[in-house]
Amino acid sequence: MEKFPTSHIVKIGIVVKDLEAAAKKYAEIFGIPVPKINFPSQEKLDEDAKGEPASVFRGSKAHTRCITTVINLEPIHIELIQPVAEPSPWTEFLDAKGQGVHYMAFEAPEGFKEVEDFMASKGVPIYHKTEKGSSRYGYFETAEELGITVEFKEIDS
């Protein structure tokens, strides 16, 4: 891979303090129904086949949970994210910067591993990665240089 594999932004992630209030306000402003809010399960955390946490955050396996909803505004979706009180990229962002745009997401048509290797070759390490069933996503350390975190997402077909 010689260059960034895509220029198609699929989603913008915004970290908020109160997801329910933010979702209602987006619905009011854009004249859309209030979207379904997704709460993390209290009983079962995302785990891999070995029963280990499905996420790696800052180099360690971790349960990184959040409350989310998606505002479908074509051609880009807005994901609102409220962190749960545990270490995560969203808690880290909220503590450091308050509410705001955290990431822009791109699909990884070349394959996630290839994107991860390409970004590492450009001096941009991954700092959060999650595998959920047939999909995987990761955040790369781009905020200092690009002003925003870049996310790549791959979904198996």
C-alpha positions as CSV (number, residue, x, y, z in Angstrom):
1,M,0.0,0.0,0.0
2,E,1.5,3.3,-1.1
3,K,-1.1,5.8,0.1
4,F,-4.0,6.3,2.3
5,P,-6.5,3.6,1.0
6,T,-9.6,5.7,0.7
7,S,-11.0,9.2,0.7
8,H,-14.5,8.2,1.6
9,I,-15.5,9.3,5.1
10,V,-18.3,7.2,6.4
11,K,-18.9,8.4,9.9
12,I,-18.0,11.3,12.3
13,G,-17.8,10.4,16.0
14,I,-18.7,12.9,18.6
15,V,-18.1,12.4,22.3
16,V,-20.9,13.9,24.5
17,K,-21.6,14.0,28.3
18,D,-25.3,13.3,28.0
19,L,-26.1,11.1,25.0
20,E,-29.9,11.1,25.5
21,A,-30.1,14.9,25.6
22,A,-27.8,15.2,22.6
23,A,-29.8,12.7,20.6
24,K,-33.0,14.5,21.3
25,K,-31.5,17.8,20.3
26,Y,-30.2,16.4,17.0
27,A,-33.6,14.9,16.3
28,E,-35.3,18.3,17.0
29,I,-32.8,20.3,14.8
30,F,-32.9,17.9,11.9
31,G,-36.6,16.9,12.1
32,I,-35.9,13.2,12.5
33,P,-37.1,10.6,14.9
34,V,-35.0,10.2,18.1
35,P,-32.6,7.4,17.2
36,K,-32.4,4.2,19.2
37,I,-29.8,4.4,22.0
38,N,-27.5,1.4,22.5
39,F,-26.5,0.7,26.1
40,P,-23.6,-1.7,26.9
41,S,-24.6,-4.9,28.5
42,Q,-24.0,-5.1,32.2
43,E,-23.9,-8.9,32.2
44,K,-21.8,-9.8,29.2
45,L,-18.9,-7.7,28.0
46,D,-17.5,-8.0,24.4
47,E,-14.9,-10.8,24.5
48,D,-13.0,-12.8,22.0
49,A,-13.2,-16.6,21.6
50,K,-10.8,-17.1,24.6
51,G,-13.0,-15.0,26.9
52,E,-10.5,-12.1,26.9
53,P,-11.6,-8.5,26.3
54,A,-12.2,-7.8,22.6
55,S,-10.5,-4.5,22.8
56,V,-6.9,-3.3,23.1
57,F,-6.5,0.2,24.5
58,R,-3.1,1.8,24.9
59,G,-1.4,-1.6,24.6
60,S,-3.5,-3.5,27.1
61,K,-6.6,-5.8,26.8
62,A,-9.5,-3.8,28.1
63,H,-13.3,-3.7,28.3
64,T,-14.0,-0.3,26.7
65,R,-17.7,0.3,26.8
66,C,-19.8,3.3,25.8
67,I,-23.4,4.3,25.2
68,T,-24.0,5.1,21.5
69,T,-26.5,6.2,18.9
70,V,-26.2,6.9,15.2
71,I,-27.7,10.0,13.5
72,N,-28.2,9.0,9.9
73,L,-27.6,12.1,7.8
74,E,-26.6,10.9,4.4
75,P,-24.0,10.6,3.1
76,I,-22.3,10.6,6.5
77,H,-23.5,9.1,9.8
78,I,-22.9,10.9,13.1
79,E,-22.2,8.6,16.0
80,L,-22.8,10.1,19.4
81,I,-20.7,8.4,22.1
82,Q,-21.1,8.8,25.9
83,P,-18.3,6.9,27.7
84,V,-18.9,4.6,30.6
85,A,-16.7,5.3,33.6
86,E,-13.8,3.1,32.7
87,P,-10.6,3.7,30.7
88,S,-11.4,4.1,27.0
89,P,-10.6,6.4,24.1
90,W,-13.9,8.3,24.8
91,T,-13.3,8.8,28.5
92,E,-9.7,10.0,27.7
93,F,-11.1,12.4,25.1
94,L,-13.9,13.8,27.3
95,D,-11.5,14.2,30.3
96,A,-8.9,16.1,28.1
97,K,-11.1,18.1,25.8
98,G,-14.7,18.0,26.9
99,Q,-17.5,17.3,24.3
100,G,-16.5,17.4,20.7
101,V,-15.6,15.7,17.5
102,H,-13.4,12.8,18.3
103,Y,-12.9,10.9,15.0
104,M,-13.6,10.6,11.4
105,A,-14.1,7.1,10.1
106,F,-13.1,5.5,6.9
107,E,-13.8,2.0,5.6
108,A,-10.7,-0.2,5.1
109,P,-11.2,-1.8,1.7
110,E,-7.6,-3.0,1.5
111,G,-8.1,-4.9,4.8
112,F,-7.6,-3.8,8.3
113,K,-4.2,-5.4,8.9
114,E,-2.9,-3.7,5.7
115,V,-4.1,-0.3,6.9
116,E,-2.6,-0.8,10.4
117,D,0.7,-1.7,8.8
118,F,0.6,1.3,6.4
119,M,-0.2,3.7,9.2
120,A,2.6,2.3,11.3
121,S,5.0,2.8,8.4
122,K,4.0,6.5,8.4
123,G,4.8,6.8,12.1
124,V,1.1,6.7,13.1
125,P,0.5,3.9,15.6
126,I,-2.8,2.4,16.5
127,Y,-3.9,3.1,20.1
128,H,-7.3,1.4,20.3
129,K,-8.5,-1.7,18.4
130,T,-11.7,-3.7,18.8
131,E,-12.9,-6.9,17.0
132,K,-16.6,-7.7,17.2
133,G,-17.7,-10.7,15.3
134,S,-17.2,-9.9,11.6
135,S,-16.0,-6.4,12.1
136,R,-13.0,-4.6,13.5
137,Y,-12.1,-1.0,13.9
138,G,-9.2,1.0,15.3
139,Y,-8.2,4.5,16.2
140,F,-4.8,5.9,15.1
141,E,-2.7,8.5,16.8
142,T,-3.4,11.3,14.3
143,A,-5.0,14.0,16.6
144,E,-1.7,15.9,17.2
145,E,-0.8,16.2,13.5
146,L,-4.3,16.2,11.8
147,G,-6.4,17.7,14.5
148,I,-8.7,14.7,14.7
149,T,-8.4,10.9,15.3
150,V,-8.7,8.7,12.2
151,E,-10.7,5.5,12.5
152,F,-10.5,2.6,10.1
153,K,-13.3,0.1,10.0
154,E,-13.5,-3.3,8.2
155,I,-16.6,-5.5,8.0
156,D,-16.2,-8.9,6.6
157,S,-18.6,-9.6,3.7
